[in-house]
Amino acid sequence: MRPTLFALPVALVLFCSPVVAQPAPKPLDDKNLVTKVYTVKNLIAGREKGGVVADFDALVKLIFETISIGEPKPDGTGAQLVERDGGKLEVRTTEKVHHEVKDLLEALESLQDFAIDVKTEVFELDAATYRQLVNALPKGRSKSPVLFAIGREVIGVPESKSEDLELPAAALKLLKSGRIVQTSSGRFVNGVDSTVSARKVVIPFKNDPAAISVGTKTSNPLFVKEGFALNALLVVSADRRSVRMKLTESSTAVTGMQKRELFELEGKKAIAQSLDTEDLGTTGSTVVVDGGAAIFKLDYAPKDKVWVVVLKPTIFIAAEEELLKKEGKPVRP
């Protein structure tokens, strides 16, 4: 019992006395090198998949530009960065610099808490159905590639319902009457230009006289890619209730094929081919409410057809998703 009785008044003095100084924090070691391994797999997943940097090299460059990790030594005992399997970064530096590395990586990870999920559907319509679609859309703008968007007008409206975030029924019916070319979805970084939808068909052709003459495979395969790529610069509004989208199409269409006879060998004609192509593309901007939709008309389409892309952005906030999981509530798909 004596140790307990002796410790009690000491504890009271320590907690009650206003003049007792707190011990100074231990200074970080700035001499001895320490090796630590950081998992950076999510950071280098690629921007189109929600990563913060394009690849591992981009992350290393950012670290060098931001932090001085120390000088390497010829015998390999100095400061060092090592790329390891499984998306790991091994760092050998001082304890003080490790704190800077940790702070930088945590800052980069925080950027991943905020992203935009985008689902895209590409529809093929004939010319007549497309004209009906434009007429069925409220505020339809046939001169702009952005035909329609569910924007800020539904935010804060007391009588608004979940169906207010859907495309008009007449327009949706016309879209479904066409052919679905493809669907895709992805998570994209806020403020980063990314490809949200693309489809390019590889078309090979022969233009190697040596290979043509003997009927073998060419040593330099030639091909063009016909199709479209739709890029989007996605920026979430300050109130996190809508997404501004700048949409840019970059497309190529094959308009014809030229053939010419080069020579004849053993009764076989060597025919060289070349493809005529045309660059297409258009740009448009709009604001879409979180969970809403927009319709974008592509400049590219097969002959006598019209292709339109329906984009549905949903704002992803990691902290809110984690909170819903902890509370046992369903998260948004």
Summary of the structure (lengths in Angstrom):
residues: 333
radius of gyration: 30.1
end to end distance: 61.2
largest distance: 114.3
contacts: 909
relative contact order: 0.14
helix: 26%
strand: 41%
